[in-house]
């Protein structure tokens, strides 16, 4: 087949890649995406979207289970986890159909197959109809990441699973041990516990969600323990042995050795960037060997002229919305649009367990380590009228601000709709708003968003309802 030529070619059709492609099409560039599976990547098909659909099922079930608090008695509750999986697949298909429409509207060409870089301006694509080469003046590497597993542990899709298999498993085990207490681990812990499984989390670091504020993680751990979730932090996993159709896991805790019996294991120890076998060495793209990430500058340019990289192959933690922002930034830069580069400190974290956890910017500890003189305020949701009306008072909004000027350095939320509320702080940080300006912005009453306003006022001792 004859070579095909483009302005921009993108290796990888996940969130970073497809967003870059759509924005390129909007700007009049001729864009090609090379994707070995389906456009949308892990996030749409095996991660963010299906997991949030399943979490929604768990939220509805939890509300029904606790309906008597609202004066509603429900008998004979019959949860069907398989139906939750089926619903998640319908959500995926709806969004995938919409994405295909937008890609077509943006005149993006999709080349399905395994792509390998053979020159800075060439990708060889091996698909069902053989091989072809596409060429472009610019190359964007957006190959994403894959789940990590433990050495020597056989992932069989039934008794030992990763998040990939967890989104397909229709029958829940009676007990499951989750190795890893990050976002994936705590989200599945919440879902499994609501559906009646005995859940244990094992985390090597001192807290669940090690990158989050310590007060936030402390509250999350208390909440999980009230749900009956067993938590081991500062704990390493030792030998794992088959035992009576399940497993015996040797743990090394801070107090000594312990044996944990479980029916199934979910490995949730993070993700590894997809940088092997794609041809980086052919064109000499520089790799950070310690972190195993592609080296880029603030504009996501590699050391090779006209070659860019974005998303999980460049950044930790691996976040879809970060990759999306980088995708827009890279293509606009290629098109000659001058805008500020993506600020990694302004990329929020969002964890969809219950209570939800979200943050942006510096923690209290990191702000002090960076030499800032700070003020810290925390507003409890138990003082928020909407939270009380919802029966969702567990949590708080915490603000870390510059002591002299009130500039917002970081924000940390745990509670209902935390992942929605954090957007207000992201916008505030982006426009360099102060805590005083948050307090002065009139918020509708009664809403959860008032907690953001009140937390801003609390920095100056001016919170009204607390």
Secondary structure as the mmCIF struct_conf table of DSSP 4:
data_model
#
loop_
_struct_conf.conf_type_id
_struct_conf.id
_struct_conf.beg_label_comp_id
_struct_conf.beg_label_asym_id
_struct_conf.beg_label_seq_id
_struct_conf.end_label_comp_id
_struct_conf.end_label_asym_id
_struct_conf.end_label_seq_id
STRN STRN1 UNK A 4 UNK A 11
BEND BEND1 UNK A 14 UNK A 14
HELX_RH_AL_P HELX_RH_AL_P1 UNK A 15 UNK A 26
TURN_TY1_P TURN_TY1_P1 UNK A 27 UNK A 28
STRN STRN2 UNK A 31 UNK A 35
BEND BEND2 UNK A 36 UNK A 37
TURN_TY1_P TURN_TY1_P2 UNK A 39 UNK A 40
HELX_RH_AL_P HELX_RH_AL_P2 UNK A 41 UNK A 46
BEND BEND3 UNK A 47 UNK A 47
HELX_RH_AL_P HELX_RH_AL_P3 UNK A 48 UNK A 65
TURN_TY1_P TURN_TY1_P3 UNK A 66 UNK A 66
HELX_RH_3T_P HELX_RH_3T_P1 UNK A 67 UNK A 70
TURN_TY1_P TURN_TY1_P4 UNK A 71 UNK A 71
BEND BEND4 UNK A 76 UNK A 76
HELX_RH_AL_P HELX_RH_AL_P4 UNK A 81 UNK A 105
TURN_TY1_P TURN_TY1_P5 UNK A 106 UNK A 107
STRN STRN3 UNK A 109 UNK A 112
BEND BEND5 UNK A 113 UNK A 113
STRN STRN4 UNK A 114 UNK A 119
TURN_TY1_P TURN_TY1_P6 UNK A 120 UNK A 121
STRN STRN5 UNK A 122 UNK A 127
TURN_TY1_P TURN_TY1_P7 UNK A 128 UNK A 129
STRN STRN6 UNK A 130 UNK A 141
STRN STRN7 UNK A 145 UNK A 147
TURN_TY1_P TURN_TY1_P8 UNK A 151 UNK A 152
BEND BEND6 UNK A 157 UNK A 159
STRN STRN8 UNK A 160 UNK A 161
HELX_RH_AL_P HELX_RH_AL_P5 UNK A 163 UNK A 166
TURN_TY1_P TURN_TY1_P9 UNK A 167 UNK A 168
BEND BEND7 UNK A 171 UNK A 171
BEND BEND8 UNK A 174 UNK A 174
STRN STRN9 UNK A 175 UNK A 179
BEND BEND9 UNK A 182 UNK A 182
HELX_RH_AL_P HELX_RH_AL_P6 UNK A 183 UNK A 194
TURN_TY1_P TURN_TY1_P10 UNK A 195 UNK A 196
STRN STRN10 UNK A 198 UNK A 202
BEND BEND10 UNK A 204 UNK A 209
TURN_TY1_P TURN_TY1_P11 UNK A 210 UNK A 211
BEND BEND11 UNK A 212 UNK A 212
HELX_RH_AL_P HELX_RH_AL_P7 UNK A 214 UNK A 226
TURN_TY1_P TURN_TY1_P12 UNK A 227 UNK A 228
STRN STRN11 UNK A 230 UNK A 232
BEND BEND12 UNK A 234 UNK A 234
STRN STRN12 UNK A 236 UNK A 243
TURN_TY1_P TURN_TY1_P13 UNK A 244 UNK A 245
STRN STRN13 UNK A 246 UNK A 253
TURN_TY1_P TURN_TY1_P14 UNK A 254 UNK A 255
STRN STRN14 UNK A 256 UNK A 262
BEND BEND13 UNK A 263 UNK A 263
STRN STRN15 UNK A 264 UNK A 267
STRN STRN16 UNK A 271 UNK A 273
TURN_TY1_P TURN_TY1_P15 UNK A 276 UNK A 277
BEND BEND14 UNK A 278 UNK A 279
HELX_RH_AL_P HELX_RH_AL_P8 UNK A 280 UNK A 283
TURN_TY1_P TURN_TY1_P16 UNK A 284 UNK A 284
STRN STRN17 UNK A 287 UNK A 288
TURN_TY1_P TURN_TY1_P17 UNK A 289 UNK A 292
STRN STRN18 UNK A 293 UNK A 294
TURN_TY1_P TURN_TY1_P18 UNK A 298 UNK A 299
STRN STRN19 UNK A 301 UNK A 301
BEND BEND15 UNK A 303 UNK A 304
TURN_TY1_P TURN_TY1_P19 UNK A 305 UNK A 306
STRN STRN20 UNK A 307 UNK A 309
HELX_RH_3T_P HELX_RH_3T_P2 UNK A 311 UNK A 313
TURN_TY1_P TURN_TY1_P20 UNK A 314 UNK A 314
BEND BEND16 UNK A 316 UNK A 317
HELX_RH_AL_P HELX_RH_AL_P9 UNK A 320 UNK A 334
TURN_TY1_P TURN_TY1_P21 UNK A 335 UNK A 336
HELX_LH_PP_P HELX_LH_PP_P1 UNK A 340 UNK A 342
HELX_RH_3T_P HELX_RH_3T_P3 UNK A 344 UNK A 346
HELX_LH_PP_P HELX_LH_PP_P2 UNK A 347 UNK A 348
STRN STRN21 UNK A 349 UNK A 351
BEND BEND17 UNK A 353 UNK A 355
STRN STRN22 UNK A 356 UNK A 361
HELX_RH_AL_P HELX_RH_AL_P10 UNK A 364 UNK A 369
TURN_TY1_P TURN_TY1_P22 UNK A 370 UNK A 371
STRN STRN23 UNK A 374 UNK A 380
HELX_RH_3T_P HELX_RH_3T_P4 UNK A 381 UNK A 383
HELX_RH_AL_P HELX_RH_AL_P11 UNK A 385 UNK A 390
TURN_TY1_P TURN_TY1_P23 UNK A 391 UNK A 391
STRN STRN24 UNK A 396 UNK A 402
TURN_TY1_P TURN_TY1_P24 UNK A 403 UNK A 405
STRN STRN25 UNK A 407 UNK A 407
STRN STRN26 UNK A 408 UNK A 415
TURN_TY1_P TURN_TY1_P25 UNK A 416 UNK A 417
HELX_RH_AL_P HELX_RH_AL_P12 UNK A 418 UNK A 430
TURN_TY1_P TURN_TY1_P26 UNK A 431 UNK A 432
STRN STRN27 UNK A 434 UNK A 434
HELX_RH_AL_P HELX_RH_AL_P13 UNK A 435 UNK A 440
BEND BEND18 UNK A 441 UNK A 441
BEND BEND19 UNK A 445 UNK A 446
TURN_TY1_P TURN_TY1_P27 UNK A 448 UNK A 449
HELX_RH_AL_P HELX_RH_AL_P14 UNK A 450 UNK A 458
TURN_TY1_P TURN_TY1_P28 UNK A 459 UNK A 461
BEND BEND20 UNK A 464 UNK A 464
#
